[in-house]
Structures are given as structure tokens and as C-alpha cells.
Amino acid sequence: MRFEHEGLAQRVLFGSGEAARAVAEEVERLGSRRVMVVAGASERGLAESVTAGVPVVVHHDEVVMHVPVEVAERARAVAAAHDVDAIVCVGGGSTTGLAKAVALTTGLPIVAVPTTYAGSEATNVWGLTEGAKKTTGVDGRVLPRAIVYDASLMLGLPVAMSVASGLNALAHCVDSMWAPRADPIDRALAGEGIRALRIGLPQVVADPRGLEGREYALYGAYLAAVAFASAGSGLHHKICHVLGGRYDLPHAQTHAVVLPHVLAFNVPNAPEAERRIAAAFDAASAVEGLRRLRTELDAPTALRDYGLQEADLPGAVEAILPVVPADNPTPVDPDNLARLLHAAWEGADPR
């Protein structure tokens, strides 16, 4: 066994009902006195309660999916105009992504307070969309200095969005089994992440106001993001980033739909990953374990339900092929990629 593993340095505070106290303490730890709060308009009340003990100088609520460049530029201008010295972001992946876009050019520290299971808060990956192209990169400046995880903030997250977001986290785990920089530590984290999500998400569906399921799902989402940050983007994420940026598809739902197809595509040529994933699902096979969980969750099944047209598929194949990882377990060619995308578009059983 020989590998190199690099962990990311950030503080993680996990405790239900403790967000306001933890955020105030982390801002104080940073020595910040002029804080910008980034939160969508629908999260304004929640953000105000979470940051009640923080010296806030401006609230910024222009949060847009996939972080268009022009939206990022306006947020950067707001930060500069108010002489901001730190950012607190309260929300899902788009909110965290906007905070990262500001940090990318300013170096401002971020305290992230997630309200979904997106996982962006635990990675040093940023993403910006210009025109119909989404560009992603890795930069230490965008990694939040601290994450405050409070499962009670998720109690109002609708079940359908909880499922899609949780399956997005699960996709981080699966891709971390064979992504370009995957190592044994990433695979161990990903396996535990799958196990936690497999336990937590059905509890969220059965009892959306229950804390235990939310905590399991949040714990699993964090492990998934840490594994993904180290392992890098595999085939699944390359597909979803192209589809999201090019066709403006909803992020979490796109991941939820594409995941079973990539899993079925890769596991025949990834026996170790197959065993790990199956064990985490407590199932006879990885594909069967995911199928069983998705059935239990009534998961999204077809990209056509989210605005992708059948006529878009050839262009998607052309855009995805150049970014496919060279060491993907199953070699990718135009024909098998087209079949995978068509199955995901129509909601066919994964093969």
C-alpha cells in the first residue's frame, strides 16, 4: 500500500441548536468586526437568528444557482463597498458557492452554516458559470475557515429537496471511490458517508421534523464532501457539471438522477469499490443497494423532468467527452456515454 493523502485544515462544529453560539464564537476567533452575511431572501430570517451575536455590516441576498459570473462580481463589489473583513454564509450549495466566489478574489475568511446536504462547505472547490459553460477550480482561499453544522436548521427543508440533496452527497461518496486522486482514506470516509446517509435519509422521509435522521444525513454529507475534496471529480461530477452549467439544470436533482447510471456503468470494472459500496448499503451489490434506497426515498428518476430535452443529448455528449477522467474504471466512448445519458434522460433502469 502506497499513497499520498492531503487533508484540508478547517474547524468543524457539529451540534443541534447551537448555530448562533458557534457562529459568534468563530467570528470572534477570526477577530472580525465587519461581517457580510450571504443568504438568499428566503433564508433571511434564519440568517438573522444565526448571526444575532455577530457584527454584521451588510446582508447580501442575490443568490443564483451555479453562481453566474456577473452575480459574483456584484457580491464582490458589495464586500468592497462595506469594507468587509469576513463572510458568514447561511444556506445551500449556491449560497456557499457565492461566498466562495467572493473569497476567491478577496481572500476573505468564510464561516459556513449549511442548510442542505450539498457539502460545498467542506471543499476547496469553486464554480462559476458564464454563458452556458460552468468552470470549476481548486483554491485554498475558498475553503471556509469553519463550518457550523446544526441539524435543527434542516428541519424545515422539504422532504423532496432533502432527498435530492442527500443523494447529491451520496454521489460525492461514490465518485470518491474512483476519482483521479482517490486513496484508501478517501474510500474509508466515503464508505462511512454512504452508511450514514443510508441510515439517515429514510428517517428524514419518515419523520422530517426528527433530529436523528437529520443528524445522520448531515454527518454523512460532511464525510462525503471531505472524501470528494481529496479524491477530486470523477465521471459522475464531470457529467453533472456540464449538464448543470450548459442547460441550467437544478444541481441536486441532476446528481440524484445521474448517480445510479454512473454507478452501474463503473462497478463492473471496479470490484473493490463494488464491495465497499455494497457493504455500506448492507446489500448484495452496490447497484441493488442504491436501487433499494432510491425506491425507499422516491428519488428523482429522469432528467427530462427537469428541463433537459432529448435534442440536447448529442451536444451534451460532445461537451462531456473532453473532461472525462482518463482513468475512469470503464473506458468512455461516444456510444456508451450517449446510452448512459439517454437512460438518465428518460428515467430507464440503470444498466
For each residue, the residues with C-beta under 8 A, 3 or more apart:
1: 184
2:
3: 183 184 185
4: 183
5: 183 185 186 230
6: 230
7: 226 230
8: 122 123 124 143 226 229 230
9: 143
10: 122 143 144 145 146 147
11: 26 145 146 147
12: 122 146 147 149 222
13: 18 22 26 146 147 148 149
14: 149 218 219 222
15: 18 22 149 150
16: 150 151 152 211 214 215
17: 150 152
18: 13 15 21 22 148 150
19: 22 23 50 113 148 150 152 153
20: 23 24 49 50 51 52 53
21: 18 24 25 53
22: 13 15 18 19 25 26 148 150
23: 19 20 26 27 50 51 53 54 88 111 113 148
24: 20 21 27 28 51 52 53 54
25: 21 22 28 29
26: 11 13 22 23 29 30 111 145 146 148
27: 23 24 30 32 35 54 55 86 88 111
28: 24 25 31 32
29: 25 26 146
30: 26 27 86 109 111 145
31: 28
32: 27 28 35 55 85 86 109
33: 55 85
34: 55 57 82 83 84 85 86
35: 27 32 51 54 55 56 57 84 85 86 87 88
36: 56 57 58 59 60 78 79 82 84 86 87 88 102 108
37: 47 51 54 56 58 59 60 87 88 89 90
38: 60 61 63 75 87 88 89 90 91 95 98 99 102
39: 43 44 46 47 59 60 61 63 89 90 91 95
40: 43 44 61 63 91 94 95
41: 44 61
42:
43: 39 40 46 47 61 90 91 95 115
44: 39 40 41 47 48 59 61
45: 48 49
46: 39 43 49 50 90 115 153
47: 37 39 43 44 50 51 59 88 90 91 113
48: 44 45 51 52 59
49: 20 45 46 52
50: 19 20 23 46 47 88 90 113 148 153
51: 20 23 24 35 37 47 48 54 56 88 90
52: 20 24 48 49
53: 20 21 23 24
54: 23 24 27 35 37 51 88
55: 27 32 33 34 35
56: 35 36 37 51 59 88
57: 34 35 36 82 83 84
58: 36 37 78 79 82 84
59: 36 37 39 44 47 48 56
60: 36 37 38 39 75 78 79
61: 38 39 40 41 43 44
62: 71 74 75 98
63: 38 39 40 71 91 94 95 98
64: 67 68 71 94 98
65: 94 244 248 250 251
66: 94 97 127 129 134 244 245 248 251
67: 64 71 72 94 97 98 101 127 128 129
68: 64 71 72 128 129 130
69: 72 73 128 129 130
70: 73 74
71: 62 63 64 67 68 74 75 98
72: 67 68 69 75 76 98 101 102 128
73: 69 70 76 77
74: 62 70 71 77 78
75: 38 60 62 71 72 78 79 98 101 102
76: 72 73 79 80 101 102 105 106
77: 73 74 80 81
78: 36 58 60 74 75 81 82 84
79: 36 58 60 75 76 82 84 87 102 106 108
80: 76 77 83 84 106
81: 77 78
82: 34 36 57 58 78 79
83: 34 57 80
84: 34 35 36 57 58 78 79 80 87 108
85: 32 33 34 35 108
86: 27 30 32 34 35 36 108 109 110 111
87: 35 36 37 38 79 84 99 102 103 108 109 110 111
88: 23 27 35 36 37 38 47 50 51 54 56 110 111 112 113
89: 37 38 39 95 96 98 99 110 111 112 113 144
90: 37 38 39 43 46 47 50 51 95 113 115
91: 38 39 40 43 47 63 94 95 96 113 114 115 116
92: 95 96 114 115 116 118 165
93: 96 97 116 118 119 120 168 251 252
94: 40 63 64 65 66 67 91 97 98 251
95: 38 39 40 43 63 89 90 91 92 98 99 115
96: 89 91 92 93 99 100 110 112 114 118 120 121 144
97: 66 67 93 94 100 101 120 126 127
98: 38 62 63 64 67 71 72 75 89 94 95 101 102
99: 38 87 89 95 96 102 103 110 112 144
100: 96 97 103 104 110 120 126 142
101: 67 72 75 76 97 98 104 105 126 128 142
102: 36 38 72 75 76 79 87 98 99 105 106 108
103: 87 99 100 106 107 108 109 110 141 142
104: 100 101 126 139 141 142
105: 76 101 102
106: 76 79 80 102 103
107: 103 141
108: 36 79 84 85 86 87 102 103
109: 30 32 86 87 103 144 145
110: 86 87 88 89 96 99 100 103 142 143 144 145
111: 23 26 27 30 86 87 88 89 144 145 146 147 148
112: 88 89 96 99 121 144 146 147 148
113: 19 23 47 50 88 89 90 91 147 148 150 153
114: 91 92 96 117 118 119 120 121 147 149 153 218 221
115: 43 46 90 91 92 95 153 154 157
116: 91 92 93 154 157 161 162 165 252
117: 114 154 162 165 166 168 169 217 218 220 221
118: 92 93 96 114 121 165 168 169 221 251 252
119: 93 114 122 123 168 169 172 221 222 224 225 228
120: 93 96 97 100 114 123 125 225
121: 96 112 114 118 144 147 225
122: 8 10 12 119 144 147 222 225 226 229
123: 8 119 120 143 225 228 229
124: 8 138 139 140 142 143 229
125: 120 136 137 138 142 229
126: 97 100 101 104 136 137 138 139 142
127: 66 67 97 134 135 136 137 241
128: 67 68 69 72 101 134 135
129: 66 67 68 69 133 134 135 245
130: 68 69 133 135
131:
132: 245 246 247
133: 129 130 245 246
134: 66 127 128 129 241 242 244 245 246
135: 127 128 129 130 245
136: 125 126 127 233 241
137: 125 126 127
138: 124 125 126
139: 104 124 126 142
140: 124 143
141: 103 104 107
142: 100 101 103 104 110 124 125 126 139
143: 8 9 10 110 123 124 140
144: 10 89 96 99 109 110 111 112 121 122 147
145: 10 11 26 30 109 110 111
146: 10 11 12 13 26 29 111 112
147: 10 11 12 13 111 112 113 114 121 122 144 222
148: 13 18 19 22 23 26 50 111 112 113
149: 12 13 14 15 114 218 222
150: 15 16 17 18 19 22 113 153
151: 16 154 155 211 214 215 218
152: 16 17 19 155 211 214
153: 19 46 50 113 114 115 150
154: 115 116 117 151 157 162 214 217 218
155: 151 152 208 209 211 214
156:
157: 115 116 154 161 162 165 208
158: 161 162 208
159: 162 163 204 205 208
160: 163 164
161: 116 157 158 164 165 252
162: 116 117 154 157 158 159 165 166 201 204 205 208 217
163: 159 160 166 167 201 204 205 256 297 298 299 300
164: 160 161 167 168 250 252 253 255 256 299 300
165: 92 116 117 118 157 161 162 168 169 221 252
166: 117 162 163 169 170 197 200 201 204 217 220 221 297
167: 163 164 170 171 201 252 255 256 259 294 297 299 300
168: 93 117 118 119 164 165 171 172 251 252 255 256
169: 117 118 119 165 166 172 173 193 197 217 220 221 224 225
170: 166 167 173 174 193 194 197 220 224 259 290
171: 167 168 174 175 236 237 240 255 256 258 259
172: 119 168 169 175 176 190 193 221 224 225 227 228
173: 169 170 176 177 190 191 193 194 197 220 223 224 227 228 280
174: 170 171 177 190 194 236 259 262 263 277
175: 171 172 178 179 228 231 233 234 235 236 237 262
176: 172 173 179 182 186 187 189 190 224 227 228 230 231 234
177: 173 174 182 186 187 190 231 234 270 272 273 276 277
178: 175 182 234 266 270 273 327 328 329
179: 175 176 182 186 228 231 232 233 234 237 325
180: 231 232 233 234 325 327
181: 186 230 231 232
182: 176 177 178 179 186 187 230 231 232 234
183: 3 4 5 186 187 230 231
184: 1 3 187 188
185: 3 5 188 189 230
186: 5 176 177 179 181 182 183 189 190 227 230 231
187: 176 177 182 183 184 190 191 227 272 273 276
188: 184 185 191 192
189: 176 185 186 192 193 223 224 226 227
190: 172 173 174 176 177 186 187 193 194 223 224 227 231 276
191: 173 187 188 194 195 276 277 279 280
192: 188 189 195 196 220 223 280
193: 169 170 172 173 189 190 196 197 220 221 222 223 224 227
194: 170 173 174 190 191 197 198 220 277 280 281
195: 191 192 198 199 220 280 281
196: 192 193 199 200 216 217 219 220 223
197: 166 169 170 173 193 194 200 201 216 217 220 221 224
198: 194 195 201 202 280 281 282 289 293
199: 195 196 202 203 213 216 220
200: 166 196 197 203 204 212 213 214 215 216 217 218 219 220
201: 162 163 166 167 197 198 204 205 213 217 293 297
202: 198 199 205 206 213 293 296 297
203: 199 200 206 207 210 212 213 216 217
204: 159 162 163 166 200 201 207 208 210 213 214 217
205: 159 162 163 201 202 208 296 297 298
206: 202 203 210 213
207: 203 204 210 213
208: 155 157 158 159 162 204 205
209: 155
210: 203 204 206 207 213 214
211: 16 151 152 155 214 215
212: 200 203 215 216
213: 199 200 201 202 203 204 206 207 210 216 217
214: 16 151 152 154 155 200 204 210 211 217 218
215: 16 151 200 211 212 218 219
216: 196 197 199 200 203 212 213 219 220
217: 117 154 162 166 169 196 197 200 201 203 204 213 214 220 221
218: 14 114 117 149 151 154 200 214 215 221 222
219: 14 196 200 215 216 222 223
220: 117 166 169 170 173 192 193 194 195 196 197 199 200 216 217 223 224
221: 114 117 118 119 165 166 169 172 193 197 217 218 224 225
222: 12 14 119 122 147 149 193 218 219 225 226
223: 173 189 190 192 193 196 219 220 226 227
224: 119 169 170 172 173 176 189 190 193 197 220 221 227 228
225: 119 120 121 122 123 169 172 221 222 228 229
226: 7 8 122 189 222 223 229 230
227: 172 173 176 186 187 189 190 193 223 224 230 231
228: 119 123 172 173 175 176 179 224 225 231 232 233 237
229: 8 122 123 124 125 225 226
230: 5 6 7 8 176 181 182 183 185 186 226 227
231: 175 176 177 179 180 181 182 183 186 190 227 228 234
232: 179 180 181 182 228
233: 136 175 179 180 228 237 238 241 325
234: 175 176 177 178 179 180 182 231 237 238 262 325 328
235: 175 238 239 262 265 266 324 325 328 332
236: 171 174 175 239 240 255 258 259 262
237: 171 175 179 228 233 234 240 241
238: 233 234 235 241 242 320 323 324 325
239: 235 236 242 243 258 262 320 340 341
240: 171 236 237 243 244 251 254 255 258
241: 127 134 136 233 237 238 244 245 323
242: 134 238 239 245 246 316 319 320 323
243: 239 240 246 247 249 254 258 303 308 316
244: 65 66 134 240 241 247 248 249 250 251 254
245: 66 129 132 133 134 135 241 242 248
246: 132 133 134 242 243 315 316 319
247: 132 243 244 307 308 312 316
248: 65 66 244 245 307
249: 243 244 253 254 303 306 307 308
250: 65 164 244 253 254 306
251: 65 66 93 94 118 168 240 244 254 255
252: 93 116 118 161 164 165 167 168 255 256
253: 164 249 250 256 257 300 306
254: 240 243 244 249 250 251 257 258 303 306
255: 164 167 168 171 236 240 251 252 258 259
256: 163 164 167 168 171 252 253 259 299 300
257: 253 254 261 300 301 302 303 306 344 347
258: 171 236 239 240 243 254 255 261 262 303 344
259: 167 170 171 174 236 255 256 262 263 290
260: 263 264 287 290 291 294 350
261: 257 258 264 265 340 343 344 350
262: 174 175 234 235 236 239 258 259 265 266 340
263: 174 259 260 266 267 277 286 287 290 350
264: 260 261 267 287 350 351
265: 235 261 262 330 336 340 350
266: 178 235 262 263 269 270 273 328 329 330
267: 263 264 270 271 273 274 277 285 286 287 329
268: 330
269: 266 329 330
270: 177 178 266 267 273 274 329 330
271: 267 274 275
272: 177 187 275 276
273: 177 178 187 266 267 270 276 277 286 329
274: 267 270 271 277 278 285 286
275: 271 272 278 279
276: 177 187 190 191 272 273 279 280
277: 174 177 191 194 263 267 273 274 280 281 286 289 290
278: 274 275 281 283 284 285 286 288 289
279: 191 275 276 282
280: 173 191 192 194 195 198 276 277 289
281: 194 195 198 277 278 286 288 289 290 292 293
282: 198 279 289
283: 278 286 288 289 292
284: 278 288 289
285: 267 274 278 288 289
286: 263 267 273 274 277 278 281 283 289 290
287: 260 263 264 267 290 291 350
288: 278 281 283 284 285 291 292
289: 198 277 278 280 281 282 283 284 285 286 292 293
290: 170 259 260 263 277 281 286 287 293 294
291: 260 287 288 294 295 350
292: 281 283 288 289 295 296
293: 198 201 202 281 289 290 296 297 299
294: 167 260 290 291 297 299 301
295: 291 292 298 299
296: 202 205 292 293
297: 163 166 167 201 202 205 293 294
298: 163 205 295
299: 163 164 167 256 293 294 295
300: 163 164 167 253 256 257 305 306
301: 257 294 305 347
302: 257 305 344 345 346 347
303: 243 249 254 257 258 306 308 341 344 345
304: 307 308 309 310 345 346 347
305: 300 301 302 347
306: 249 250 253 254 257 300 303
307: 247 248 249 304
308: 243 247 249 303 304 312 313 316 345
309: 304 312
310: 304 313 342 345
311: 314
312: 247 308 309 315 316
313: 308 310 316 317 338 341 342 345
314: 311 317 318 338
315: 246 312 318 319
316: 242 243 246 247 308 312 313 319 320 341
317: 313 314 320 321 334 337 338 341
318: 314 315 321
319: 242 246 315 316 322 323
320: 238 239 242 316 317 323 324 337 341
321: 317 318 324 332 334 337
322: 319
323: 238 241 242 319 320
324: 235 238 320 321 328 332 337
325: 179 180 233 234 235 238 328
326:
327: 178 180
328: 178 234 235 266 324 325 331 332
329: 178 266 267 269 270 273
330: 265 266 268 269 270 336
331: 328
332: 235 321 324 328 336 337
333: 336 337
334: 317 321 337 338
335: 338 339
336: 265 330 332 333 339 340
337: 317 320 321 324 332 333 334 340 341
338: 313 314 317 334 335 341 342
339: 335 336 342 343
340: 239 261 262 265 336 337 343 344
341: 239 303 313 316 317 320 337 338 344 345
342: 310 313 338 339 345 346 348
343: 261 339 340 346 347 348 349 350 351
344: 257 258 261 302 303 340 341 347
345: 302 303 304 308 310 313 341 342
346: 302 304 342 343
347: 257 301 302 304 305 343 344
348: 342 343 351
349: 343
350: 260 261 263 264 265 287 291 343
351: 264 343 348
